[in-house]
Amino acid sequence: MPAALPVAAEAAVGILKQLRVMRGETLLVLGAAGSVGMIATQLAASWGMTVIGAAAPRDQDLVRSLGAVPVTYGDGLADRVRQVVASVDAVADAAGKGGLADAIALARGPARVMTLADQHAADLGVAFSVGTPDRAPEALDQTMPLLATGTLRIRRERQLPMEQAAEAHRLLENGDTHEKLILEVH
């Protein structure tokens, strides 16, 4: 089992559970090409939701292959989403990179918008996904069979020695990697 799967699966299942998304609803996933976003996108699509996945331009084909309608981040996000759907029922922000104002407008308020990482969430009335141990204890039971059959795709992992922590941060901050980076203590 990939080392990062338990954390990413728990976060993805947890945010979907807390948003109370249901079959037939439309879900916008901010960060649909990241580790948590990929899992949330695939689960929501497999559960019968229409998924709009916001990601970088280079990730549009990946997001489409996960079962979502891809849109790009940045200025005009709400307009790009509205070209696909009039509104969304819920928003899962797995990126934390500033799409919450558009998310609130699209979801007609902050009640069904949730983030894992946006530092401005409280200012906008958006809830953080609660990281308690019982948030989604069923996450591995739901995701491992899908991973084993190849139905669930996840990001590759790359292990780096702890001494390369600064390099790992540089890669992540600059968007120079799509791998899940794991720092190892030797």
C-alpha positions as a Markdown table, in Angstrom:
| # | Residue | x | y | z |
|---|---|---|---|---|
| 1 | Met | 0.0 | 0.0 | 0.0 |
| 2 | Pro | 1.4 | 3.4 | -0.9 |
| 3 | Ala | 2.4 | 5.2 | 2.3 |
| 4 | Ala | 0.4 | 8.3 | 1.6 |
| 5 | Leu | -2.9 | 6.5 | 0.8 |
| 6 | Pro | -4.3 | 6.3 | 4.3 |
| 7 | Val | -4.0 | 10.1 | 4.9 |
| 8 | Ala | -5.2 | 11.1 | 1.5 |
| 9 | Ala | -8.1 | 8.6 | 1.5 |
| 10 | Glu | -9.2 | 9.6 | 4.9 |
| 11 | Ala | -9.2 | 13.3 | 4.0 |
| 12 | Ala | -11.1 | 12.7 | 0.7 |
| 13 | Val | -13.7 | 10.5 | 2.2 |
| 14 | Gly | -14.0 | 12.7 | 5.2 |
| 15 | Ile | -14.6 | 15.9 | 3.3 |
| 16 | Leu | -17.2 | 14.2 | 1.1 |
| 17 | Lys | -18.9 | 12.8 | 4.2 |
| 18 | Gln | -18.9 | 16.1 | 6.0 |
| 19 | Leu | -20.4 | 17.9 | 2.9 |
| 20 | Arg | -23.1 | 15.2 | 2.8 |
| 21 | Val | -22.9 | 14.9 | -1.0 |
| 22 | Met | -25.4 | 12.6 | -2.6 |
| 23 | Arg | -26.0 | 10.9 | -5.9 |
| 24 | Gly | -27.3 | 13.4 | -8.5 |
| 25 | Glu | -25.7 | 16.4 | -7.0 |
| 26 | Thr | -23.0 | 18.6 | -8.6 |
| 27 | Leu | -19.7 | 18.8 | -6.7 |
| 28 | Leu | -16.9 | 21.2 | -7.5 |
| 29 | Val | -13.4 | 19.9 | -6.4 |
| 30 | Leu | -10.7 | 22.5 | -6.1 |
| 31 | Gly | -7.4 | 20.7 | -6.5 |
| 32 | Ala | -8.9 | 17.8 | -8.4 |
| 33 | Ala | -5.4 | 16.8 | -9.7 |
| 34 | Gly | -3.8 | 16.6 | -6.2 |
| 35 | Ser | -3.6 | 13.5 | -4.0 |
| 36 | Val | -6.8 | 14.2 | -2.0 |
| 37 | Gly | -8.6 | 15.8 | -4.9 |
| 38 | Met | -8.0 | 12.9 | -7.2 |
| 39 | Ile | -9.5 | 10.5 | -4.7 |
| 40 | Ala | -12.5 | 12.8 | -3.9 |
| 41 | Thr | -13.1 | 13.3 | -7.6 |
| 42 | Gln | -13.1 | 9.6 | -8.5 |
| 43 | Leu | -15.2 | 8.6 | -5.5 |
| 44 | Ala | -17.8 | 11.3 | -6.2 |
| 45 | Ala | -18.0 | 10.4 | -9.8 |
| 46 | Ser | -18.4 | 6.7 | -9.0 |
| 47 | Trp | -21.2 | 7.6 | -6.5 |
| 48 | Gly | -23.2 | 9.2 | -9.3 |
| 49 | Met | -22.4 | 12.9 | -8.9 |
| 50 | Thr | -21.5 | 15.3 | -11.6 |
| 51 | Val | -18.0 | 16.5 | -10.7 |
| 52 | Ile | -16.4 | 19.7 | -11.9 |
| 53 | Gly | -12.6 | 19.5 | -11.3 |
| 54 | Ala | -10.5 | 22.6 | -11.0 |
| 55 | Ala | -6.8 | 22.1 | -11.8 |
| 56 | Ala | -3.9 | 23.6 | -13.6 |
| 57 | Pro | -3.9 | 23.7 | -17.4 |
| 58 | Arg | -1.4 | 20.8 | -17.6 |
| 59 | Asp | -3.8 | 18.6 | -15.6 |
| 60 | Gln | -7.0 | 19.0 | -17.6 |
| 61 | Asp | -6.6 | 15.6 | -19.4 |
| 62 | Leu | -5.9 | 13.9 | -16.1 |
| 63 | Val | -9.0 | 15.5 | -14.4 |
| 64 | Arg | -11.2 | 14.4 | -17.4 |
| 65 | Ser | -9.8 | 10.8 | -17.1 |
| 66 | Leu | -10.9 | 10.8 | -13.5 |
| 67 | Gly | -14.5 | 11.3 | -14.5 |
| 68 | Ala | -14.8 | 15.1 | -14.0 |
| 69 | Val | -15.4 | 18.0 | -16.2 |
| 70 | Pro | -12.1 | 19.9 | -16.0 |
| 71 | Val | -11.8 | 23.7 | -15.5 |
| 72 | Thr | -8.7 | 25.8 | -14.9 |
| 73 | Tyr | -7.9 | 27.7 | -11.7 |
| 74 | Gly | -7.5 | 31.4 | -11.5 |
| 75 | Asp | -9.4 | 34.6 | -12.3 |
| 76 | Gly | -12.7 | 33.8 | -13.9 |
| 77 | Leu | -13.1 | 30.3 | -12.3 |
| 78 | Ala | -16.8 | 31.0 | -11.5 |
| 79 | Asp | -17.4 | 31.9 | -15.1 |
| 80 | Arg | -15.7 | 28.8 | -16.4 |
| 81 | Val | -17.7 | 26.6 | -14.1 |
| 82 | Arg | -21.0 | 28.4 | -15.1 |
| 83 | Gln | -20.2 | 27.5 | -18.7 |
| 84 | Val | -20.6 | 23.9 | -17.6 |
| 85 | Val | -23.3 | 24.2 | -14.9 |
| 86 | Ala | -25.5 | 27.0 | -13.5 |
| 87 | Ser | -24.5 | 26.3 | -10.0 |
| 88 | Val | -23.0 | 23.6 | -7.8 |
| 89 | Asp | -24.4 | 21.8 | -4.7 |
| 90 | Ala | -21.2 | 21.5 | -2.8 |
| 91 | Val | -17.5 | 22.4 | -3.0 |
| 92 | Ala | -14.6 | 20.4 | -1.7 |
| 93 | Asp | -11.4 | 22.5 | -1.6 |
| 94 | Ala | -8.4 | 20.2 | -1.5 |
| 95 | Ala | -6.0 | 22.9 | -2.8 |
| 96 | Gly | -6.2 | 25.8 | -0.4 |
| 97 | Lys | -5.1 | 28.2 | -3.0 |
| 98 | Gly | -7.7 | 30.9 | -3.0 |
| 99 | Gly | -10.8 | 29.7 | -4.9 |
| 100 | Leu | -13.2 | 30.1 | -1.9 |
| 101 | Ala | -14.9 | 33.3 | -3.0 |
| 102 | Asp | -15.8 | 31.8 | -6.3 |
| 103 | Ala | -16.8 | 28.5 | -4.6 |
| 104 | Ile | -19.2 | 30.4 | -2.3 |
| 105 | Ala | -20.8 | 32.2 | -5.2 |
| 106 | Leu | -21.2 | 29.0 | -7.1 |
| 107 | Ala | -22.7 | 27.1 | -4.2 |
| 108 | Arg | -25.0 | 30.0 | -3.3 |
| 109 | Gly | -23.3 | 30.6 | 0.1 |
| 110 | Pro | -20.7 | 29.0 | 2.4 |
| 111 | Ala | -22.9 | 26.3 | 4.0 |
| 112 | Arg | -21.8 | 23.5 | 1.7 |
| 113 | Val | -18.3 | 24.7 | 1.0 |
| 114 | Met | -15.5 | 23.1 | 2.9 |
| 115 | Thr | -11.7 | 23.4 | 2.8 |
| 116 | Leu | -8.7 | 21.3 | 3.9 |
| 117 | Ala | -6.2 | 24.1 | 3.8 |
| 118 | Asp | -7.3 | 27.7 | 2.9 |
| 119 | Gln | -6.1 | 30.1 | 5.5 |
| 120 | His | -8.9 | 32.6 | 4.6 |
| 121 | Ala | -11.7 | 30.1 | 5.3 |
| 122 | Ala | -12.9 | 31.6 | 8.6 |
| 123 | Asp | -13.0 | 35.1 | 7.1 |
| 124 | Leu | -15.4 | 33.8 | 4.5 |
| 125 | Gly | -17.5 | 31.7 | 6.8 |
| 126 | Val | -16.2 | 28.4 | 5.3 |
| 127 | Ala | -15.7 | 25.4 | 7.5 |
| 128 | Phe | -12.5 | 23.4 | 7.7 |
| 129 | Ser | -12.8 | 19.7 | 7.2 |
| 130 | Val | -12.5 | 18.3 | 10.8 |
| 131 | Gly | -9.5 | 16.1 | 11.2 |
| 132 | Thr | -10.6 | 13.9 | 14.1 |
| 133 | Pro | -9.7 | 10.2 | 14.2 |
| 134 | Asp | -13.3 | 9.2 | 13.6 |
| 135 | Arg | -13.8 | 11.6 | 10.6 |
| 136 | Ala | -13.8 | 8.7 | 8.1 |
| 137 | Pro | -12.7 | 5.4 | 9.6 |
| 138 | Glu | -14.2 | 3.6 | 6.6 |
| 139 | Ala | -11.9 | 5.3 | 4.1 |
| 140 | Leu | -9.4 | 2.5 | 3.6 |
| 141 | Asp | -12.2 | -0.1 | 3.5 |
| 142 | Gln | -13.8 | 2.0 | 0.6 |
| 143 | Thr | -10.6 | 2.8 | -1.3 |
| 144 | Met | -8.3 | -0.3 | -1.0 |
| 145 | Pro | -10.6 | -2.6 | -3.1 |
| 146 | Leu | -10.8 | 0.2 | -5.7 |
| 147 | Leu | -7.0 | 0.6 | -5.7 |
| 148 | Ala | -6.5 | -3.2 | -5.9 |
| 149 | Thr | -8.7 | -3.5 | -9.0 |
| 150 | Gly | -7.1 | -0.4 | -10.7 |
| 151 | Thr | -10.4 | 1.5 | -10.4 |
| 152 | Leu | -8.8 | 4.1 | -8.2 |
| 153 | Arg | -5.8 | 6.1 | -9.4 |
| 154 | Ile | -3.5 | 7.9 | -7.1 |
| 155 | Arg | -0.4 | 10.0 | -7.3 |
| 156 | Arg | 3.0 | 8.3 | -7.5 |
| 157 | Glu | 5.2 | 8.6 | -4.4 |
| 158 | Arg | 8.8 | 9.7 | -4.3 |
| 159 | Gln | 10.8 | 9.2 | -1.2 |
| 160 | Leu | 13.5 | 11.6 | -0.2 |
| 161 | Pro | 15.9 | 11.6 | 2.7 |
| 162 | Met | 15.1 | 14.1 | 5.4 |
| 163 | Glu | 18.2 | 16.0 | 4.5 |
| 164 | Gln | 16.5 | 17.0 | 1.3 |
| 165 | Ala | 13.5 | 18.6 | 3.0 |
| 166 | Ala | 14.3 | 22.1 | 1.7 |
| 167 | Glu | 14.4 | 20.7 | -1.9 |
| 168 | Ala | 11.1 | 18.9 | -1.3 |
| 169 | His | 9.5 | 22.2 | -0.2 |
| 170 | Arg | 11.0 | 24.0 | -3.2 |
| 171 | Leu | 9.5 | 21.4 | -5.6 |
| 172 | Leu | 6.1 | 21.6 | -4.0 |
| 173 | Glu | 6.0 | 25.4 | -3.7 |
| 174 | Asn | 7.0 | 25.9 | -7.4 |
| 175 | Gly | 4.7 | 23.2 | -8.6 |
| 176 | Asp | 7.6 | 21.3 | -10.1 |
| 177 | Thr | 6.4 | 17.9 | -9.1 |
| 178 | His | 3.1 | 15.9 | -9.3 |
| 179 | Glu | 4.4 | 13.2 | -7.0 |
| 180 | Lys | 3.5 | 12.7 | -3.4 |
| 181 | Leu | 6.8 | 13.5 | -1.6 |
| 182 | Ile | 7.6 | 11.5 | 1.5 |
| 183 | Leu | 10.6 | 12.4 | 3.7 |
| 184 | Glu | 12.4 | 9.5 | 5.3 |
| 185 | Val | 14.4 | 9.5 | 8.5 |
| 186 | His | 17.4 | 7.1 | 8.2 |
